[in-house]
Amino acid sequence: MMRSAGNRALHRGVACVMALAVLAILGVIMGTVFAQGLRGHRLADRRIDQLQTLWLARSGVEMAAARLVGEPLYAGEVMKPVPDSLVTVKVQGHGGLYVIRSEGRYAIESNAPLMRRLERRFRLIGASGDRRLDAAGSEL
């Protein structure tokens, strides 16, 4: 009888150790899955911010191009189209050919702001009432 009582205690001890080992392995796996998910979420957020910066720079080019049609002497400006952003536009004109430089910044109040620069060339065509811009070999 002693022997079977000792066996039961041994089996219970082995079962406890096995249960702890399985729980430890599951804990490590769950921690790894959580860390990967968090890393993926941060990467996705960063990509969203990068795209926002690109579109801010593009919008600067588009706004400058629209202003140039009505105001050929337009030289650029600094704007804040959305919160926590900054778009700087500079325009240089040389005899009907204009170079628009746009710099979009996003998350400017964070510790890791993003910046994107674009440069596009346009030719101003037409008279005062029928003015338009032609993209000189560049595409947005």
N, CA, C and O atoms as a GROMACS GRO file, in nm:
protein
  560
    1MET      N    1   0.080  -0.118   0.000
    1MET     CA    2   0.000   0.000   0.000
    1MET      C    3   0.086   0.126   0.000
    1MET      O    4   0.051   0.226  -0.063
    2MET      N    5   0.195   0.121   0.070
    2MET     CA    6   0.284   0.235   0.072
    2MET      C    7   0.333   0.270  -0.068
    2MET      O    8   0.352   0.386  -0.105
    3ARG      N    9   0.352   0.166  -0.139
    3ARG     CA   10   0.407   0.187  -0.271
    3ARG      C   11   0.310   0.262  -0.362
    3ARG      O   12   0.352   0.352  -0.435
    4SER      N   13   0.184   0.230  -0.359
    4SER     CA   14   0.089   0.298  -0.446
    4SER      C   15   0.065   0.441  -0.399
    4SER      O   16   0.043   0.528  -0.483
    5ALA      N   17   0.069   0.468  -0.270
    5ALA     CA   18   0.055   0.604  -0.220
    5ALA      C   19   0.176   0.688  -0.263
    5ALA      O   20   0.162   0.805  -0.297
    6GLY      N   21   0.293   0.628  -0.262
    6GLY     CA   22   0.414   0.698  -0.306
    6GLY      C   23   0.410   0.724  -0.456
    6GLY      O   24   0.455   0.829  -0.503
    7ASN      N   25   0.355   0.627  -0.531
    7ASN     CA   26   0.342   0.646  -0.676
    7ASN      C   27   0.246   0.760  -0.709
    7ASN      O   28   0.270   0.839  -0.800
    8ARG      N   29   0.138   0.768  -0.633
    8ARG     CA   30   0.041   0.875  -0.657
    8ARG      C   31   0.105   1.012  -0.631
    8ARG      O   32   0.086   1.106  -0.708
    9ALA      N   33   0.178   1.022  -0.524
    9ALA     CA   34   0.244   1.148  -0.491
    9ALA      C   35   0.347   1.183  -0.599
    9ALA      O   36   0.361   1.299  -0.637
   10LEU      N   37   0.419   1.081  -0.647
   10LEU     CA   38   0.516   1.102  -0.754
   10LEU      C   39   0.447   1.148  -0.881
   10LEU      O   40   0.494   1.240  -0.948
   11HIS      N   41   0.336   1.084  -0.916
   11HIS     CA   42   0.262   1.122  -1.036
   11HIS      C   43   0.207   1.264  -1.024
   11HIS      O   44   0.209   1.340  -1.121
   12ARG      N   45   0.159   1.300  -0.903
   12ARG     CA   46   0.110   1.436  -0.882
   12ARG      C   47   0.223   1.537  -0.895
   12ARG      O   48   0.204   1.645  -0.952
   13GLY      N   49   0.338   1.505  -0.844
   13GLY     CA   50   0.454   1.595  -0.854
   13GLY      C   51   0.497   1.613  -1.000
   13GLY      O   52   0.526   1.724  -1.044
   14VAL      N   53   0.501   1.502  -1.074
   14VAL     CA   54   0.540   1.509  -1.216
   14VAL      C   55   0.435   1.589  -1.293
   14VAL      O   56   0.470   1.669  -1.379
   15ALA      N   57   0.307   1.568  -1.262
   15ALA     CA   58   0.200   1.642  -1.330
   15ALA      C   59   0.212   1.791  -1.301
   15ALA      O   60   0.191   1.873  -1.391
   16CYS      N   61   0.244   1.827  -1.179
   16CYS     CA   62   0.261   1.969  -1.143
   16CYS      C   63   0.378   2.031  -1.220
   16CYS      O   64   0.366   2.141  -1.272
   17VAL      N   65   0.490   1.960  -1.225
   17VAL     CA   66   0.607   2.010  -1.296
   17VAL      C   67   0.576   2.023  -1.445
   17VAL      O   68   0.614   2.122  -1.508
   18MET      N   69   0.507   1.925  -1.501
   18MET     CA   70   0.470   1.930  -1.643
   18MET      C   71   0.375   2.048  -1.669
   18MET      O   72   0.390   2.119  -1.768
   19ALA      N   73   0.279   2.069  -1.581
   19ALA     CA   74   0.184   2.180  -1.597
   19ALA      C   75   0.258   2.313  -1.590
   19ALA      O   76   0.229   2.404  -1.669
   20LEU      N   77   0.352   2.327  -1.498
   20LEU     CA   78   0.430   2.451  -1.489
   20LEU      C   79   0.515   2.472  -1.614
   20LEU      O   80   0.527   2.585  -1.662
   21ALA      N   81   0.574   2.364  -1.667
   21ALA     CA   82   0.654   2.375  -1.789
   21ALA      C   83   0.568   2.420  -1.906
   21ALA      O   84   0.608   2.506  -1.984
   22VAL      N   85   0.449   2.359  -1.919
   22VAL     CA   86   0.359   2.397  -2.029
   22VAL      C   87   0.316   2.543  -2.013
   22VAL      O   88   0.312   2.617  -2.111
   23LEU      N   89   0.282   2.585  -1.892
   23LEU     CA   90   0.243   2.724  -1.869
   23LEU      C   91   0.358   2.822  -1.899
   23LEU      O   92   0.336   2.930  -1.953
   24ALA      N   93   0.478   2.783  -1.864
   24ALA     CA   94   0.594   2.868  -1.893
   24ALA      C   95   0.614   2.882  -2.044
   24ALA      O   96   0.641   2.991  -2.093
   25ILE      N   97   0.603   2.772  -2.116
   25ILE     CA   98   0.618   2.776  -2.262
   25ILE      C   99   0.508   2.860  -2.325
   25ILE      O  100   0.534   2.940  -2.415
   26LEU      N  101   0.385   2.843  -2.278
   26LEU     CA  102   0.274   2.924  -2.329
   26LEU      C  103   0.294   3.072  -2.298
   26LEU      O  104   0.261   3.158  -2.380
   27GLY      N  105   0.348   3.102  -2.182
   27GLY     CA  106   0.377   3.241  -2.147
   27GLY      C  107   0.479   3.304  -2.240
   27GLY      O  108   0.464   3.419  -2.282
   28VAL      N  109   0.583   3.228  -2.272
   28VAL     CA  110   0.686   3.278  -2.364
   28VAL      C  111   0.626   3.300  -2.502
   28VAL      O  112   0.653   3.402  -2.566
   29ILE      N  113   0.546   3.205  -2.550
   29ILE     CA  114   0.484   3.217  -2.682
   29ILE      C  115   0.391   3.338  -2.685
   29ILE      O  116   0.394   3.416  -2.780
   30MET      N  117   0.308   3.353  -2.583
   30MET     CA  118   0.215   3.467  -2.579
   30MET      C  119   0.290   3.600  -2.571
   30MET      O  120   0.249   3.698  -2.633
   31GLY      N  121   0.398   3.604  -2.496
   31GLY     CA  122   0.478   3.726  -2.488
   31GLY      C  123   0.539   3.761  -2.623
   31GLY      O  124   0.542   3.878  -2.662
   32THR      N  125   0.586   3.660  -2.694
   32THR     CA  126   0.643   3.682  -2.828
   32THR      C  127   0.537   3.732  -2.925
   32THR      O  128   0.561   3.826  -3.001
   33VAL      N  129   0.419   3.671  -2.923
   33VAL     CA  130   0.310   3.712  -3.011
   33VAL      C  131   0.269   3.857  -2.979
   33VAL      O  132   0.247   3.937  -3.070
   34PHE      N  133   0.260   3.890  -2.853
   34PHE     CA  134   0.225   4.026  -2.813
   34PHE      C  135   0.330   4.127  -2.862
   34PHE      O  136   0.295   4.232  -2.915
   35ALA      N  137   0.458   4.093  -2.843
   35ALA     CA  138   0.565   4.184  -2.885
   35ALA      C  139   0.563   4.203  -3.037
   35ALA      O  140   0.583   4.315  -3.086
   36GLN      N  141   0.540   4.096  -3.113
   36GLN     CA  142   0.533   4.107  -3.259
   36GLN      C  143   0.414   4.193  -3.302
   36GLN      O  144   0.425   4.275  -3.393
   37GLY      N  145   0.301   4.174  -3.236
   37GLY     CA  146   0.183   4.256  -3.267
   37GLY      C  147   0.206   4.402  -3.239
   37GLY      O  148   0.167   4.488  -3.318
   38LEU      N  149   0.269   4.431  -3.128
   38LEU     CA  150   0.300   4.569  -3.092
   38LEU      C  151   0.397   4.631  -3.192
   38LEU      O  152   0.381   4.746  -3.232
   39ARG      N  153   0.497   4.555  -3.232
   39ARG     CA  154   0.595   4.602  -3.330
   39ARG      C  155   0.527   4.629  -3.464
   39ARG      O  156   0.555   4.729  -3.530
   40GLY      N  157   0.438   4.540  -3.504
   40GLY     CA  158   0.365   4.560  -3.630
   40GLY      C  159   0.276   4.683  -3.625
   40GLY      O  160   0.264   4.756  -3.723
   41HIS      N  161   0.213   4.706  -3.511
   41HIS     CA  162   0.128   4.823  -3.494
   41HIS      C  163   0.210   4.951  -3.504
   41HIS      O  164   0.169   5.046  -3.570
   42ARG      N  165   0.325   4.954  -3.441
   42ARG     CA  166   0.412   5.072  -3.448
   42ARG      C  167   0.462   5.095  -3.591
   42ARG      O  168   0.469   5.209  -3.636
   43LEU      N  169   0.495   4.988  -3.661
   43LEU     CA  170   0.540   4.999  -3.800
   43LEU      C  171   0.429   5.054  -3.888
   43LEU      O  172   0.454   5.139  -3.974
   44ALA      N  173   0.307   5.008  -3.867
   44ALA     CA  174   0.193   5.058  -3.944
   44ALA      C  175   0.169   5.206  -3.916
   44ALA      O  176   0.142   5.283  -4.008
   45ASP      N  177   0.178   5.246  -3.790
   45ASP     CA  178   0.161   5.387  -3.755
   45ASP      C  179   0.268   5.473  -3.822
   45ASP      O  180   0.239   5.582  -3.870
   46ARG      N  181   0.390   5.425  -3.824
   46ARG     CA  182   0.500   5.500  -3.886
   46ARG      C  183   0.477   5.513  -4.037
   46ARG      O  184   0.503   5.618  -4.095
   47ARG      N  185   0.428   5.407  -4.100
   47ARG     CA  186   0.400   5.411  -4.244
   47ARG      C  187   0.288   5.510  -4.274
   47ARG      O  188   0.295   5.582  -4.374
   48ILE      N  189   0.188   5.514  -4.190
   48ILE     CA  190   0.078   5.612  -4.207
   48ILE      C  191   0.135   5.754  -4.200
   48ILE      O  192   0.098   5.840  -4.280
   49ASP      N  193   0.223   5.778  -4.105
   49ASP     CA  194   0.285   5.911  -4.092
   49ASP      C  195   0.371   5.944  -4.214
   49ASP      O  196   0.373   6.059  -4.259
   50GLN      N  197   0.443   5.844  -4.269
   50GLN     CA  198   0.523   5.867  -4.389
   50GLN      C  199   0.435   5.904  -4.508
   50GLN      O  200   0.469   5.994  -4.585
   51LEU      N  201   0.324   5.836  -4.522
   51LEU     CA  202   0.231   5.868  -4.632
   51LEU      C  203   0.170   6.006  -4.612
   51LEU      O  204   0.152   6.080  -4.709
   52GLN      N  205   0.139   6.041  -4.489
   52GLN     CA  206   0.085   6.174  -4.461
   52GLN      C  207   0.186   6.280  -4.502
   52GLN      O  208   0.149   6.383  -4.559
   53THR      N  209   0.313   6.257  -4.473
   53THR     CA  210   0.419   6.352  -4.509
   53THR      C  211   0.431   6.365  -4.660
   53THR      O  212   0.446   6.476  -4.712
   54LEU      N  213   0.425   6.254  -4.731
   54LEU     CA  214   0.431   6.256  -4.878
   54LEU      C  215   0.316   6.338  -4.934
   54LEU      O  216   0.336   6.422  -5.021
   55TRP      N  217   0.194   6.315  -4.884
   55TRP     CA  218   0.079   6.386  -4.937
   55TRP      C  219   0.080   6.533  -4.898
   55TRP      O  220   0.026   6.616  -4.971
   56LEU      N  221   0.139   6.567  -4.786
   56LEU     CA  222   0.155   6.708  -4.752
   56LEU      C  223   0.247   6.777  -4.853
   56LEU      O  224   0.217   6.887  -4.899
   57ALA      N  225   0.358   6.712  -4.886
   57ALA     CA  226   0.451   6.770  -4.984
   57ALA      C  227   0.383   6.782  -5.121
   57ALA      O  228   0.399   6.883  -5.189
   58ARG      N  229   0.309   6.680  -5.160
   58ARG     CA  230   0.237   6.686  -5.288
   58ARG      C  231   0.133   6.798  -5.288
   58ARG      O  232   0.116   6.868  -5.388
   59SER      N  233   0.064   6.814  -5.177
   59SER     CA  234  -0.037   6.919  -5.170
   59SER      C  235   0.028   7.056  -5.182
   59SER      O  236  -0.031   7.148  -5.240
   60GLY      N  237   0.148   7.072  -5.128
   60GLY     CA  238   0.220   7.198  -5.142
   60GLY      C  239   0.249   7.229  -5.288
   60GLY      O  240   0.233   7.343  -5.331
   61VAL      N  241   0.290   7.129  -5.364
   61VAL     CA  242   0.315   7.148  -5.507
   61VAL      C  243   0.186   7.185  -5.578
   61VAL      O  244   0.184   7.277  -5.660
   62GLU      N  245   0.077   7.115  -5.547
   62GLU     CA  246  -0.051   7.141  -5.612
   62GLU      C  247  -0.105   7.280  -5.579
   62GLU      O  248  -0.155   7.350  -5.666
   63MET      N  249  -0.094   7.320  -5.452
   63MET     CA  250  -0.142   7.453  -5.414
   63MET      C  251  -0.060   7.562  -5.481
   63MET      O  252  -0.115   7.662  -5.527
   64ALA      N  253   0.071   7.543  -5.488
   64ALA     CA  254   0.157   7.641  -5.554
   64ALA      C  255   0.126   7.649  -5.703
   64ALA      O  256   0.122   7.758  -5.760
   65ALA      N  257   0.104   7.535  -5.766
   65ALA     CA  258   0.071   7.534  -5.909
   65ALA      C  259  -0.061   7.608  -5.933
   65ALA      O  260  -0.072   7.684  -6.029
   66ALA      N  261  -0.158   7.585  -5.848
   66ALA     CA  262  -0.287   7.654  -5.863
   66ALA      C  263  -0.271   7.804  -5.844
   66ALA      O  264  -0.333   7.883  -5.916
   67ARG      N  265  -0.189   7.844  -5.749
   67ARG     CA  266  -0.167   7.988  -5.725
   67ARG      C  267  -0.091   8.052  -5.841
   67ARG      O  268  -0.115   8.168  -5.874
   68LEU      N  269   0.002   7.978  -5.901
   68LEU     CA  270   0.082   8.034  -6.011
   68LEU      C  271  -0.004   8.068  -6.132
   68LEU      O  272   0.027   8.164  -6.203
   69VAL      N  273  -0.109   7.994  -6.156
   69VAL     CA  274  -0.195   8.022  -6.270
   69VAL      C  275  -0.256   8.162  -6.256
   69VAL      O  276  -0.265   8.236  -6.353
   70GLY      N  277  -0.298   8.197  -6.136
   70GLY     CA  278  -0.357   8.329  -6.113
   70GLY      C  279  -0.256   8.437  -6.080
   70GLY      O  280  -0.279   8.555  -6.109
   71GLU      N  281  -0.145   8.399  -6.019
   71GLU     CA  282  -0.044   8.496  -5.976
   71GLU      C  283   0.095   8.450  -6.022
   71GLU      O  284   0.163   8.378  -5.949
   72PRO      N  285   0.138   8.491  -6.140
   72PRO     CA  286   0.269   8.447  -6.189
   72PRO      C  287   0.388   8.492  -6.104
   72PRO      O  288   0.498   8.439  -6.119
   73LEU      N  289   0.368   8.589  -6.016
   73LEU     CA  290   0.476   8.636  -5.928
   73LEU      C  291   0.476   8.567  -5.792
   73LEU      O  292   0.552   8.606  -5.704
   74TYR      N  293   0.393   8.468  -5.775
   74TYR     CA  294   0.385   8.394  -5.648
   74TYR      C  295   0.521   8.331  -5.618
   74TYR      O  296   0.580   8.265  -5.703
   75ALA      N  297   0.570   8.352  -5.494
   75ALA     CA  298   0.704   8.305  -5.458
   75ALA      C  299   0.703   8.193  -5.356
   75ALA      O  300   0.808   8.135  -5.327
   76GLY      N  301   0.585   8.162  -5.299
   76GLY     CA  302   0.578   8.054  -5.202
   76GLY      C  303   0.522   8.102  -5.070
   76GLY      O  304   0.491   8.220  -5.052
   77GLU      N  305   0.508   8.008  -4.977
   77GLU     CA  306   0.453   8.039  -4.845
   77GLU      C  307   0.475   7.920  -4.751
   77GLU      O  308   0.522   7.814  -4.791
   78VAL      N  309   0.441   7.944  -4.626
   78VAL     CA  310   0.445   7.839  -4.524
   78VAL      C  311   0.303   7.822  -4.474
   78VAL      O  312   0.237   7.919  -4.438
   79MET      N  313   0.254   7.696  -4.470
   79MET     CA  314   0.116   7.671  -4.428
   79MET      C  315   0.109   7.553  -4.332
   79MET      O  316   0.200   7.470  -4.322
   80LYS      N  317  -0.002   7.549  -4.261
   80LYS     CA  318  -0.032   7.438  -4.170
   80LYS      C  319  -0.168   7.381  -4.210
   80LYS      O  320  -0.269   7.415  -4.148
   81PRO      N  321  -0.172   7.295  -4.312
   81PRO     CA  322  -0.301   7.246  -4.361
   81PRO      C  323  -0.374   7.152  -4.265
   81PRO      O  324  -0.496   7.149  -4.263
   82VAL      N  325  -0.301   7.076  -4.186
   82VAL     CA  326  -0.361   6.987  -4.086
   82VAL      C  327  -0.283   7.003  -3.956
   82VAL      O  328  -0.169   7.047  -3.957
   83PRO      N  329  -0.345   6.967  -3.843
   83PRO     CA  330  -0.274   6.980  -3.715
   83PRO      C  331  -0.144   6.899  -3.713
   83PRO      O  332  -0.136   6.792  -3.773
   84ASP      N  333  -0.046   6.951  -3.644
   84ASP     CA  334   0.084   6.887  -3.625
   84ASP      C  335   0.160   6.870  -3.757
   84ASP      O  336   0.236   6.775  -3.774
   85SER      N  337   0.138   6.964  -3.851
   85SER     CA  338   0.206   6.957  -3.980
   85SER      C  339   0.256   7.095  -4.021
   85SER      O  340   0.216   7.197  -3.964
   86LEU      N  341   0.344   7.094  -4.121
   86LEU     CA  342   0.396   7.218  -4.175
   86LEU      C  343   0.434   7.193  -4.320
   86LEU      O  344   0.502   7.095  -4.350
   87VAL      N  345   0.390   7.280  -4.410
   87VAL     CA  346   0.426   7.270  -4.552
   87VAL      C  347   0.492   7.401  -4.592
   87VAL      O  348   0.435   7.508  -4.575
   88THR      N  349   0.613   7.390  -4.645
   88THR     CA  350   0.688   7.506  -4.692
   88THR      C  351   0.700   7.496  -4.843
   88THR      O  352   0.750   7.396  -4.896
   89VAL      N  353   0.656   7.599  -4.913
   89VAL     CA  354   0.660   7.601  -5.059
   89VAL      C  355   0.747   7.717  -5.104
   89VAL      O  356   0.732   7.830  -5.056
   90LYS      N  357   0.838   7.689  -5.197
   90LYS     CA  358   0.921   7.793  -5.257
   90LYS      C  359   0.910   7.780  -5.409
   90LYS      O  360   0.918   7.670  -5.464
   91VAL      N  361   0.891   7.894  -5.475
   91VAL     CA  362   0.874   7.895  -5.620
   91VAL      C  363   0.979   7.986  -5.680
   91VAL      O  364   0.998   8.100  -5.636
   92GLN      N  365   1.048   7.936  -5.781
   92GLN     CA  366   1.145   8.015  -5.856
   92GLN      C  367   1.102   8.014  -6.002
   92GLN      O  368   1.081   7.908  -6.060
   93GLY      N  369   1.090   8.132  -6.059
   93GLY     CA  370   1.049   8.143  -6.198
   93GLY      C  371   1.159   8.201  -6.284
   93GLY      O  372   1.229   8.294  -6.244
   94HIS      N  373   1.173   8.144  -6.404
   94HIS     CA  374   1.273   8.192  -6.500
   94HIS      C  375   1.211   8.190  -6.639
   94HIS      O  376   1.212   8.088  -6.708
   95GLY      N  377   1.157   8.303  -6.679
   95GLY     CA  378   1.104   8.316  -6.815
   95GLY      C  379   0.997   8.213  -6.851
   95GLY      O  380   1.009   8.146  -6.953
   96GLY      N  381   0.898   8.200  -6.772
   96GLY     CA  382   0.789   8.108  -6.802
   96GLY      C  383   0.809   7.969  -6.747
   96GLY      O  384   0.714   7.890  -6.742
   97LEU      N  385   0.930   7.937  -6.706
   97LEU     CA  386   0.957   7.807  -6.645
   97LEU      C  387   0.965   7.826  -6.494
   97LEU      O  388   1.039   7.911  -6.445
   98TYR      N  389   0.889   7.746  -6.420
   98TYR     CA  390   0.883   7.758  -6.275
   98TYR      C  391   0.929   7.628  -6.210
   98TYR      O  392   0.894   7.518  -6.254
   99VAL      N  393   1.007   7.644  -6.105
   99VAL     CA  394   1.047   7.530  -6.024
   99VAL      C  395   0.979   7.546  -5.888
   99VAL      O  396   0.998   7.645  -5.819
  100ILE      N  397   0.898   7.445  -5.853
  100ILE     CA  398   0.828   7.447  -5.725
  100ILE      C  399   0.893   7.346  -5.633
  100ILE      O  400   0.902   7.227  -5.665
  101ARG      N  401   0.938   7.394  -5.519
  101ARG     CA  402   0.996   7.305  -5.418
  101ARG      C  403   0.902   7.304  -5.298
  101ARG      O  404   0.868   7.409  -5.243
  102SER      N  405   0.861   7.188  -5.259
  102SER     CA  406   0.769   7.173  -5.147
  102SER      C  407   0.831   7.080  -5.044
  102SER      O  408   0.888   6.976  -5.077
  103GLU      N  409   0.818   7.120  -4.920
  103GLU     CA  410   0.868   7.038  -4.809
  103GLU      C  411   0.754   7.016  -4.711
  103GLU      O  412   0.702   7.111  -4.652
  104GLY      N  413   0.715   6.890  -4.694
  104GLY     CA  414   0.610   6.855  -4.600
  104GLY      C  415   0.669   6.797  -4.474
  104GLY      O  416   0.755   6.709  -4.479
  105ARG      N  417   0.622   6.845  -4.362
  105ARG     CA  418   0.666   6.792  -4.231
  105ARG      C  419   0.542   6.748  -4.156
  105ARG      O  420   0.439   6.815  -4.156
  106TYR      N  421   0.554   6.633  -4.090
  106TYR     CA  422   0.441   6.581  -4.014
  106TYR      C  423   0.491   6.532  -3.879
  106TYR      O  424   0.607   6.492  -3.865
  107ALA      N  425   0.404   6.535  -3.782
  107ALA     CA  426   0.435   6.499  -3.643
  107ALA      C  427   0.547   6.590  -3.592
  107ALA      O  428   0.643   6.545  -3.530
  108ILE      N  429   0.533   6.719  -3.621
  108ILE     CA  430   0.640   6.814  -3.588
  108ILE      C  431   0.655   6.834  -3.438
  108ILE      O  432   0.760   6.880  -3.391
  109GLU      N  433   0.552   6.801  -3.363
  109GLU     CA  434   0.560   6.819  -3.218
  109GLU      C  435   0.603   6.691  -3.146
  109GLU      O  436   0.607   6.687  -3.023
  110SER      N  437   0.633   6.587  -3.222
  110SER     CA  438   0.677   6.461  -3.161
  110SER      C  439   0.829   6.458  -3.152
  110SER      O  440   0.897   6.550  -3.197
  111ASN      N  441   0.882   6.354  -3.094
  111ASN     CA  442   1.028   6.341  -3.084
  111ASN      C  443   1.088   6.278  -3.209
  111ASN      O  444   1.210   6.266  -3.218
  112ALA      N  445   1.005   6.237  -3.305
  112ALA     CA  446   1.055   6.180  -3.430
  112ALA      C  447   0.975   6.236  -3.549
  112ALA      O  448   0.902   6.162  -3.614
  113PRO      N  449   0.989   6.367  -3.578
  113PRO     CA  450   0.914   6.424  -3.690
  113PRO      C  451   0.964   6.370  -3.824
  113PRO      O  452   1.079   6.330  -3.838
  114LEU      N  453   0.874   6.369  -3.922
  114LEU     CA  454   0.907   6.320  -4.056
  114LEU      C  455   0.909   6.437  -4.154
  114LEU      O  456   0.837   6.535  -4.135
  115MET      N  457   0.990   6.427  -4.258
  115MET     CA  458   1.000   6.531  -4.357
  115MET      C  459   1.014   6.469  -4.495
  115MET      O  460   1.083   6.368  -4.513
  116ARG      N  461   0.948   6.531  -4.594
  116ARG     CA  462   0.956   6.484  -4.732
  116ARG      C  463   0.965   6.605  -4.823
  116ARG      O  464   0.889   6.700  -4.807
  117ARG      N  465   1.058   6.603  -4.919
  117ARG     CA  466   1.076   6.713  -5.013
  117ARG      C  467   1.042   6.667  -5.153
  117ARG      O  468   1.072   6.555  -5.194
  118LEU      N  469   0.978   6.756  -5.227
  118LEU     CA  470   0.946   6.732  -5.367
  118LEU      C  471   0.984   6.855  -5.448
  118LEU      O  472   0.976   6.968  -5.400
  119GLU      N  473   1.026   6.832  -5.570
  119GLU     CA  474   1.056   6.942  -5.662
  119GLU      C  475   0.993   6.908  -5.796
  119GLU      O  476   1.014   6.799  -5.850
  120ARG      N  477   0.916   7.003  -5.850
  120ARG     CA  478   0.851   6.983  -5.979
  120ARG      C  479   0.874   7.107  -6.065
  120ARG      O  480   0.884   7.219  -6.015
  121ARG      N  481   0.881   7.084  -6.197
  121ARG     CA  482   0.901   7.193  -6.292
  121ARG      C  483   0.775   7.208  -6.376
  121ARG      O  484   0.716   7.110  -6.423
  122PHE      N  485   0.735   7.334  -6.395
  122PHE     CA  486   0.617   7.365  -6.474
  122PHE      C  487   0.650   7.478  -6.571
  122PHE      O  488   0.737   7.561  -6.545
  123ARG      N  489   0.578   7.479  -6.683
  123ARG     CA  490   0.589   7.588  -6.779
  123ARG      C  491   0.454   7.658  -6.783
  123ARG      O  492   0.350   7.593  -6.799
  124LEU      N  493   0.456   7.790  -6.769
  124LEU     CA  494   0.335   7.869  -6.774
  124LEU      C  495   0.304   7.899  -6.920
  124LEU      O  496   0.387   7.956  -6.992
  125ILE      N  497   0.185   7.860  -6.963
  125ILE     CA  498   0.146   7.874  -7.103
  125ILE      C  499   0.018   7.958  -7.109
  125ILE      O  500  -0.069   7.946  -7.022
  126GLY      N  501   0.007   8.042  -7.210
  126GLY     CA  502  -0.116   8.117  -7.234
  126GLY      C  503  -0.108   8.259  -7.187
  126GLY      O  504  -0.013   8.303  -7.122
  127ALA      N  505  -0.215   8.331  -7.222
  127ALA     CA  506  -0.226   8.473  -7.186
  127ALA      C  507  -0.298   8.486  -7.052
  127ALA      O  508  -0.333   8.387  -6.989
  128SER      N  509  -0.318   8.608  -7.012
  128SER     CA  510  -0.373   8.637  -6.879
  128SER      C  511  -0.507   8.570  -6.853
  128SER      O  512  -0.529   8.519  -6.743
  129GLY      N  513  -0.598   8.568  -6.949
  129GLY     CA  514  -0.729   8.510  -6.926
  129GLY      C  515  -0.732   8.359  -6.945
  129GLY      O  516  -0.822   8.292  -6.894
  130ASP      N  517  -0.636   8.305  -7.017
  130ASP     CA  518  -0.636   8.162  -7.049
  130ASP      C  519  -0.504   8.097  -7.011
  130ASP      O  520  -0.445   8.023  -7.090
  131ARG      N  521  -0.458   8.125  -6.891
  131ARG     CA  522  -0.330   8.073  -6.844
  131ARG      C  523  -0.344   7.931  -6.790
  131ARG      O  524  -0.445   7.897  -6.729
  132ARG      N  525  -0.242   7.849  -6.814
  132ARG     CA  526  -0.238   7.714  -6.757
  132ARG      C  527  -0.094   7.671  -6.740
  132ARG      O  528  -0.003   7.731  -6.798
  133LEU      N  529  -0.074   7.569  -6.660
  133LEU     CA  530   0.060   7.515  -6.636
  133LEU      C  531   0.075   7.384  -6.708
  133LEU      O  532  -0.018   7.303  -6.714
  134ASP      N  533   0.193   7.364  -6.764
  134ASP     CA  534   0.226   7.237  -6.828
  134ASP      C  535   0.339   7.176  -6.747
  134ASP      O  536   0.441   7.240  -6.723
  135ALA      N  537   0.322   7.052  -6.707
  135ALA     CA  538   0.427   6.983  -6.630
  135ALA      C  539   0.543   6.956  -6.723
  135ALA      O  540   0.529   6.885  -6.822
  136ALA      N  541   0.658   7.012  -6.690
  136ALA     CA  542   0.776   6.998  -6.774
  136ALA      C  543   0.853   6.872  -6.738
  136ALA      O  544   0.952   6.879  -6.665
  137GLY      N  545   0.808   6.757  -6.787
  137GLY     CA  546   0.881   6.632  -6.768
  137GLY      C  547   0.878   6.577  -6.627
  137GLY      O  548   0.965   6.498  -6.590
  138SER      N  549   0.780   6.615  -6.548
  138SER     CA  550   0.771   6.561  -6.414
  138SER      C  551   0.629   6.518  -6.388
  138SER      O  552   0.534   6.573  -6.444
  139GLU      N  553   0.616   6.420  -6.303
  139GLU     CA  554   0.485   6.368  -6.272
  139GLU      C  555   0.472   6.353  -6.122
  139GLU      O  556   0.564   6.306  -6.056
  140LEU      N  557   0.358   6.392  -6.069
  140LEU     CA  558   0.334   6.374  -5.926
  140LEU      C  559   0.301   6.232  -5.902
  140LEU      O  560   0.276   6.192  -5.788
   0.00000   0.00000   0.00000
